[in-house]
Amino acid sequence: MDRTDVVSWNSMIHGFAELGIKDLAVEYFKEMLIIGIKINDTTLSIVLPVCGDVKYGKQIHAYILRSSFWDVTPIWNALIHMYSKCGCIGNALCIFSHLAHKDIVSWNTIIGGLGMHGLGQDALHLLEKMSHSGVQPNALTFTSVLSACSHSGLVDEGLDIFHRMVEEFGLNPRMEHFTCVVDLLTRAGRLEDATDFIGKMSVQPNKHIWGSVLAAALAHQKVSIGVLASENLVELEPENTGHYVTLSNLYTKAGRISDALAVRKLMETKGLVKGSGCSWVVDGN
């Protein structure tokens, strides 16, 4: 590798970041500074999202302020993401509020950061400001807002946002939006509403949606809904032993012993072995 070529260094840092080797990505960035490689905006945009040490992130922030990159919006977006991820949402908000040129990524990043910290009302407020600023929310914006509502317990607000996304902004819901709404409802214990919503979805629910329903059903002891979720999970992942065990146990709780035994027999027919972490409720055969 040409030790003076910034493109080569950026490629290495990006490669480490993509592989999840974040510490090595940051170390290569430090090495660039030590040996005097001229850093560009791409370098900073790559290294900031993987910087998990807020102390070092602040040093990069100071470097940016002293450099010629102070007016490059993608770099400030990366800083907003870094501070949000490191728990410094106040710093992220400060940068966002002083950012002269806010693009769609700027808005999505700060809204996602607020959601990450359970600040759902603030995320909703920024969505309104975004709409009035002339920047059109996109699918990712609504994923972030719905997630923020879910983690903040704002059920009615989240449902309203979902309907506005379709009716006011003309966006077709994606799987991630449906998943957020189901998560919103199940977290609030509204399992019947969640299953009604699933029944009206325009796409087939995936394992994440039914997994969310199952977890809530077990937590709230809603056996019939748990059975429904488990039956769907068995269909979606027929080789997953845990789904069969859970379904059998739920059948037993519902008094459906013959169904529970049939599930166990089906596992034997399929050659599935019960995992050591699973527990059968049914005794006997």
N, C-alpha and C positions, 0 to 999 in steps of 0.2 A: 504493500500500500504506500502511495506517495504521502509522506508525512507532512507535506505542505498543502495538500489538496483538501479544501474544506468539504467538497462534495463527497469524497471518500470517507472522511470522518463522520459526516452527517449520515451516510449510508450505514456505517457501523453502529452509530448510536440508535438509529431508527430500527436496525435489525435486533439489537438487544432489547429495545422497548417492545417490539412486536412479540419477542419470545418471552417477555415477562421478566427479563433479567435487568430490573430497574437500577440496581446498585451499580452494575457495570456500565450502564448507559451514562449515569451521572459521573462515574469515575473517568470515562473517556472525555466527557465534557470538561472536567477539571484539568485533564491532561492537555487538552487543546489550549486552555488558558496558560498553562505553565510553559508550554513550548512555543507559544506565540502564534498559533494558527488564527487567522482572521475569521472571527465568528460572523455568521450572517443571520438573517431573521429566521431562516429555516432551522438552524441549529437551536435557537431559543424555543421555537414552537414545538420542537421535538422533545427537548429535555425537560421543559417545565411540567408537562402532564405526568411525567414519571418521577418527579421530585417529591419524595415523601417526607423530607426533612424540612420543616418550615423555616428553620434557621438558615439553611443553605438557600432555600427559595427566596428569602428576603435579601440574601447577598446577590442573587441573580437579579432581583428587582432593582437593587441599587445600581448594579452594572448597567441595566437597561436605561435608567435615568441619566447615566453619564454618557450613554452612547448615542448613536444616530438613529436608534430604533424607537425613540420615545413616541413617534406618531404612527407606528405600524399597528393597526387594530388587531390582527391575529395574535400578536405577541401579548397584548393586554388581555385578550380573551383567554390565552393560555395561563396568564397570571391569575385571572379570576378563578379559573378551574383549579389551579394549584392551591390557592388560599382556601377555597371551599372544601377541597378534599382533605386539607390538613386541619380543618376545624376552625379556621379563621374567617368566618363568614362576614364579620365586620370589615376586615381588610378587603374582601372581595367586593362588598357593597360600595366601599369607598372608591375603589378603582372604577367600578361600573358607573357610579354617579358622576365622576369627573371625566369619563371617556367622551371625547368630542364626537367621534364617529362610531355610533353603535350599529353594528350589522345584526343580522338574524342570529349569528353564532353568539354574539355578545348577550343578547336577550335570553337565548336558550340556556347558555352556560350559567348565568346568574339565577335564572328561575330553577334550573336543576339543582344548583347549590342550595337554594332556600329549601327546596323539597327534601334534600339530603339531611338538612338540619331540622326537619319537622316544622318549618315556618310556612305552613300552608296559606294562611291569610296574606302574608307578604307576597307569596308567589301569585296569588289571585290578583292582588293589587298591581303587581308589575305586568301581569297579562293585560289588564285594562290600559295601563300606561303605554304598553307596547302597541296595542291596537290604535291608540290615539296618536302615536308618534309617526305613523305611516309605514311601519314595518309589519308586514303581514305574517301572523303566526303560521307555522307549518306543523306537520305531523309530529315532529320531535317536540315542539313547544307543548303540545297538548299531552304528550306522554309524560313530560316533566311535571306539568300542572296536575294531572290526574294522580300521579305518584305522590306529589306533595299533599294533595287532599287526602289520599289514603293514609299516609303516615301521620296526618294531623287530625284524623277523625272527622273530616269535613265531608260527610256522606252526601247530604243534599246538594252542597255546593259542587261536589265532584260530578254528580249525576247531571246537574245543570250545565256544567262545562262540556260534558260529553254530548249532550243534545245541541248545545250551541256550536260545537265543532262541526256538526253535520248540517244543521239548519242555517246558521248564520255565516259560517266560513266555508261551507260547501266541501268539506273534506270527508272522504270515505274512511270510516274507521278501519284500522289495521289490527292484526292480532294483538299487538302490544297495548292498544287502547282497550280492547275487550278484556285483556288480562288485568289491566289496572282497575277497571270498574268492578270486576269480580273480586279482586283483592280488596277494594274499597268496601264492598258489601260484606264479605266474609269476615274482615277484621272487625266490623261493627256488629257481628253476630246475626246479620240479616240473611240467613242462608236460603230461606224460601225465595226472597227477592233475587238472590244470586242465581238460583236454578231457573227462575222465570226468565231472567236476563239471558242466561246461556241458551235457553230454548228459542229465543228470538234473534240470536246472533246470525249474521250473514255468512259466517265461516264456521267450519267444524272446530269445536273446542279442542285444545291440545292438552298434553299431560300436565302442563303448568297450571292451567285453569282448573282441571279436575283435582290436581294435587292441592291447590289452595282450598277448594271446597272440602276435600277430605280432611285436611288438617283442622279446619274450623268445625266440621261436623264432630270430629273426635273430641275437640276441646269443649264443645257445647253439648256433647252427648246427644246429638241428633242422629240416631241410628239409621233411620230410613234414608236420610240424605247421604250419610256415609256409605251405605250400601250402593246407592246410585252412583256416587263418585268412584267407588272401588270397582264396580262393574265396568265402568267406562275406562278406567285405568288398565284393567285386565285386557280389554279389547285393544287399547292403544299400545301396550307393552306386554304382549303375551309371554315373554320370556323372563319377566321380572317376578321373582319368587315372592318378594315382599307384598306385592299387590294381592296375590292369592291368599296369603296368610291373613292379611288385614280383612279381606272380603269374607273369609271363612269365620273369623272371629266376630265380625259384625253380624253375619247371618245367625250365629249362635246367640248373640245378645238380643236379636230380634225374634228369637224362638224358632228360627227356621233351621232346625238341626239337620234335616235331610239335605237341604241346600248346602250347608256347611260341609257335610261329609262328601257331597258330590264334588265340591271344589277340591277337597283333599284327594279324592280319587282321580280327578282331572290332572292334578299335579303329578301323581304317580304315573299316569298314562303318558304324560309329556316328558317324563324323566327329569322333572325339576326337583332339586334337593332343597329342603327347607334350610335357610341360612341359620347360623348359630345365634344370630341376634334376634331371631323371630320366635314367637311363642304361640303355640296352639292352645286354644281354649277347649276345643273338643277333645275328649278322652275316649279311649276304647279302640275302635278300628284303626 
